[in-house]
Amino acid sequence: MKFSVWLFACALAILLCAGLNGCEPQAQGQLEEEKEPHFIEGKRAVNSFDFSGAIDEFEKAVEANPRNASAHFELGWLYEEKQQDPAAAIYHYQQFLKLRPNADTAEAVKQRIMNCKQDLAKAVLPLPTTPGVQRDLEQLIQENKQLQAQVDQWRAYFNAQQTNHVNQASGSSARGISMQQSKGQSLATNPVQISEPGRFHANVTRTYVVQAHDTLASISRRYNVRMDALTSANPGVDAKKLRVGQALNIP
């Protein structure tokens, strides 16, 4: 009997202690917070889609009672989703967790905090380049270098052909004038046409334009023509002094 009385007294003492220390069920504390006038006005503003006005009201509720966890939660999601202010959202979410670490929504709030931190990181740091994008970029750079090299080669080739054309035109004009004066022949009798290196066009006779490192022997082998026939077709040509751009008749 004495033990039962002692046990009842202990339980009563614990309950009194909890009451004196302000301990109360979480649900009851939340209901009290939500009855705060500014909190009520904030919820009304949310329902009216007046999110800026709702933030003002919930901020006033927090000023009136800094331990109002419900107001901190409302401010957290408003700053996160309606104001795009992740820093402010993180602060209020953390205050909510500090006041209610064992709330049913604690894990969801922690996830929201992580999302806000990621948003902050994106705003401060550039997004990393994925390996696939990096490979595509390097390939484009390499292809651009190759195209530029080809353009440079064609530009050099065109300039060389233009120079050869000018030199040949001058030589052909001089030879044409001399032939007209001596034989009365037309300049168009044996025209010379420039094309890619090593190629020729034939109108009356085949014509080859001498390129760098060419010799009469190499030209005769290229066209399967005997050396004496090639020499006879080009009287006055010094085999040891071939000039780049010089026109030779190919029999």
C-alpha positions as CSV (number, residue, x, y, z in Angstrom):
1,M,0.0,0.0,0.0
2,K,2.8,2.4,0.9
3,F,4.6,1.5,-2.3
4,S,1.5,2.4,-4.4
5,V,1.1,5.7,-2.7
6,W,4.8,6.5,-3.3
7,L,4.4,5.6,-7.0
8,F,1.4,7.8,-7.4
9,A,3.2,10.6,-5.7
10,C,6.1,10.3,-8.0
11,A,3.9,10.3,-11.1
12,L,2.1,13.4,-9.9
13,A,5.4,15.1,-9.2
14,I,6.6,14.4,-12.8
15,L,3.3,15.8,-14.2
16,L,3.6,18.9,-12.1
17,C,7.2,19.4,-13.1
18,A,6.3,19.1,-16.8
19,G,3.5,21.6,-16.4
20,L,5.8,24.1,-14.5
21,N,8.4,23.8,-17.2
22,G,5.9,24.5,-20.0
23,C,6.0,21.1,-21.5
24,E,2.9,20.4,-23.7
25,P,1.9,18.1,-26.5
26,Q,3.2,19.3,-29.9
27,A,-0.3,19.4,-31.4
28,Q,-1.5,21.7,-28.7
29,G,1.5,24.0,-29.3
30,Q,0.9,24.1,-33.0
31,L,-2.8,25.0,-32.4
32,E,-1.8,27.9,-30.2
33,E,0.6,29.2,-32.8
34,E,-2.0,29.0,-35.5
35,K,-4.4,31.1,-33.4
36,E,-2.0,34.0,-33.4
37,P,-3.7,37.0,-35.2
38,H,-0.9,37.6,-37.7
39,F,-0.7,33.9,-38.5
40,I,-4.4,33.9,-39.3
41,E,-4.0,37.0,-41.5
42,G,-1.1,35.3,-43.2
43,K,-3.1,32.2,-44.1
44,R,-5.9,34.4,-45.4
45,A,-3.4,36.3,-47.6
46,V,-2.1,32.9,-49.0
47,N,-5.6,31.8,-49.9
48,S,-6.0,35.1,-51.7
49,F,-2.7,34.6,-53.6
50,D,-1.3,37.7,-51.9
51,F,2.0,36.1,-51.2
52,S,3.9,39.3,-50.4
53,G,1.2,40.2,-47.9
54,A,1.3,36.7,-46.4
55,I,5.1,37.0,-45.9
56,D,4.6,40.4,-44.1
57,E,2.0,38.8,-41.8
58,F,4.0,35.7,-41.0
59,E,7.1,37.9,-40.3
60,K,5.0,39.8,-37.8
61,A,3.9,36.6,-36.2
62,V,7.6,35.6,-35.8
63,E,8.4,39.0,-34.3
64,A,5.6,38.6,-31.8
65,N,6.7,35.0,-30.9
66,P,10.2,34.0,-32.3
67,R,9.3,30.4,-31.2
68,N,6.3,30.2,-33.6
69,A,7.5,27.1,-35.6
70,S,4.3,27.2,-37.7
71,A,5.1,30.7,-38.9
72,H,8.7,29.8,-39.7
73,F,7.5,26.9,-41.8
74,E,5.1,29.1,-43.8
75,L,7.8,31.6,-44.3
76,G,10.2,28.9,-45.5
77,W,8.0,27.6,-48.3
78,L,6.9,31.1,-49.3
79,Y,10.5,32.3,-49.7
80,E,11.4,29.1,-51.5
81,E,8.5,28.8,-54.0
82,K,7.1,32.3,-54.3
83,Q,10.0,34.6,-53.8
84,Q,12.8,32.4,-55.1
85,D,14.9,33.4,-52.1
86,P,16.6,30.2,-51.1
87,A,18.8,31.8,-48.4
88,A,15.8,33.1,-46.5
89,A,13.9,29.9,-47.0
90,I,16.9,27.9,-45.5
91,Y,16.9,30.1,-42.4
92,H,13.2,29.7,-41.6
93,Y,13.3,25.9,-42.4
94,Q,16.2,25.6,-39.9
95,Q,14.3,27.5,-37.3
96,F,11.4,25.2,-37.7
97,L,13.5,22.1,-37.3
98,K,15.2,23.7,-34.2
99,L,11.8,24.2,-32.6
100,R,10.3,20.9,-33.8
101,P,13.0,18.4,-34.4
102,N,10.6,15.5,-34.1
103,A,7.9,16.9,-36.4
104,D,6.2,14.5,-38.8
105,T,7.4,16.8,-41.7
106,A,11.0,17.0,-40.4
107,E,12.4,14.8,-43.2
108,A,10.5,16.7,-45.9
109,V,11.8,20.0,-44.5
110,K,15.4,18.7,-44.6
111,Q,14.9,17.8,-48.2
112,R,13.7,21.3,-48.9
113,I,16.7,22.7,-47.3
114,M,18.9,20.6,-49.6
115,N,17.0,21.8,-52.6
116,C,17.5,25.4,-51.6
117,K,21.2,24.8,-51.0
118,Q,21.5,23.4,-54.5
119,D,19.7,26.4,-55.9
120,L,22.2,28.7,-54.1
121,A,25.2,26.7,-55.5
122,K,23.8,27.0,-59.1
123,A,23.5,30.7,-58.7
124,V,27.2,31.0,-57.5
125,L,29.0,28.4,-59.5
126,P,28.8,27.5,-63.2
127,L,27.3,24.2,-64.0
128,P,29.9,21.5,-64.6
129,T,30.5,20.4,-68.2
130,T,29.4,16.9,-68.8
131,P,31.9,14.5,-70.4
132,G,29.8,14.2,-73.5
133,V,29.6,17.9,-74.0
134,Q,33.4,18.2,-73.5
135,R,34.1,15.6,-76.1
136,D,31.8,17.3,-78.6
137,L,33.5,20.6,-78.0
138,E,37.0,19.1,-78.5
139,Q,35.9,17.4,-81.7
140,L,34.5,20.7,-83.0
141,I,37.7,22.5,-82.2
142,Q,39.7,19.8,-84.0
143,E,37.5,19.9,-87.1
144,N,37.8,23.7,-87.2
145,K,41.6,23.4,-87.2
146,Q,41.4,20.9,-90.0
147,L,39.1,23.1,-92.1
148,Q,41.3,26.1,-91.5
149,A,44.4,24.1,-92.7
150,Q,42.5,23.1,-95.8
151,V,41.5,26.7,-96.5
152,D,45.1,27.8,-96.1
153,Q,46.3,25.1,-98.6
154,W,43.7,26.1,-101.2
155,R,44.5,29.8,-100.7
156,A,48.2,29.1,-101.3
157,Y,47.4,27.0,-104.3
158,F,45.2,29.6,-105.8
159,N,47.8,32.3,-105.3
160,A,50.4,30.1,-107.0
161,Q,48.1,29.4,-109.9
162,Q,47.3,33.1,-110.3
163,T,51.1,33.9,-110.4
164,N,51.7,31.2,-113.0
165,H,48.8,32.5,-115.1
166,V,50.2,36.0,-115.1
167,N,53.7,34.8,-116.0
168,Q,52.4,32.5,-118.7
169,A,50.1,35.2,-120.1
170,S,53.1,37.6,-120.4
171,G,55.3,34.9,-122.0
172,S,52.5,33.8,-124.4
173,S,51.8,37.4,-125.4
174,A,55.5,37.9,-126.2
175,R,55.7,34.7,-128.2
176,G,52.5,35.4,-130.0
177,I,53.7,38.9,-131.1
178,S,56.9,37.4,-132.4
179,M,55.1,34.7,-134.3
180,Q,52.7,37.1,-135.8
181,Q,55.5,39.3,-137.0
182,S,57.5,36.4,-138.5
183,K,54.8,34.0,-139.6
184,G,51.5,35.9,-139.3
185,Q,50.0,33.2,-137.1
186,S,47.2,33.9,-134.7
187,L,47.7,33.9,-130.9
188,A,44.9,31.3,-130.5
189,T,46.8,28.7,-132.6
190,N,48.3,27.0,-129.5
191,P,46.6,28.3,-126.4
192,V,47.9,27.4,-122.9
193,Q,45.3,26.8,-120.1
194,I,46.1,26.5,-116.5
195,S,44.5,23.8,-114.3
196,E,45.5,21.8,-111.2
197,P,49.2,20.8,-110.9
198,G,50.2,18.1,-113.4
199,R,47.1,18.5,-115.6
200,F,46.6,19.9,-119.0
201,H,44.0,20.8,-121.5
202,A,44.4,20.1,-125.3
203,N,43.0,22.3,-128.0
204,V,45.3,22.0,-131.0
205,T,48.2,20.2,-129.2
206,R,48.6,18.9,-125.7
207,T,50.2,21.3,-123.4
208,Y,51.8,20.7,-120.0
209,V,52.7,23.4,-117.4
210,V,56.0,22.8,-115.8
211,Q,55.8,22.4,-112.0
212,A,58.5,22.5,-109.3
213,H,61.0,19.7,-109.5
214,D,59.9,18.7,-113.1
215,T,62.5,17.6,-115.7
216,L,62.1,16.6,-119.3
217,A,62.9,13.0,-118.3
218,S,60.1,12.9,-115.6
219,I,57.6,14.5,-118.0
220,S,58.5,12.0,-120.8
221,R,58.0,9.1,-118.3
222,R,54.7,10.6,-117.1
223,Y,53.2,10.8,-120.6
224,N,55.1,7.7,-122.0
225,V,56.7,9.9,-124.7
226,R,60.2,9.4,-126.0
227,M,62.8,12.1,-125.0
228,D,63.7,12.9,-128.6
229,A,60.1,13.3,-129.5
230,L,59.5,15.6,-126.5
231,T,62.6,17.6,-127.4
232,S,61.6,17.9,-131.0
233,A,58.1,19.1,-130.0
234,N,59.7,21.9,-127.9
235,P,62.6,23.4,-130.0
236,G,64.6,26.0,-128.2
237,V,63.7,24.6,-124.7
238,D,66.8,24.1,-122.6
239,A,66.3,20.8,-120.7
240,K,68.6,22.1,-117.9
241,K,66.8,25.4,-117.4
242,L,63.1,24.5,-117.2
243,R,61.0,27.2,-115.5
244,V,58.0,26.7,-113.3
245,G,55.0,27.8,-115.3
246,Q,56.7,27.2,-118.6
247,A,54.4,25.5,-121.2
248,L,55.6,22.4,-123.0
249,N,54.0,20.7,-126.0
250,I,53.4,17.0,-125.5
251,P,53.5,15.0,-128.8
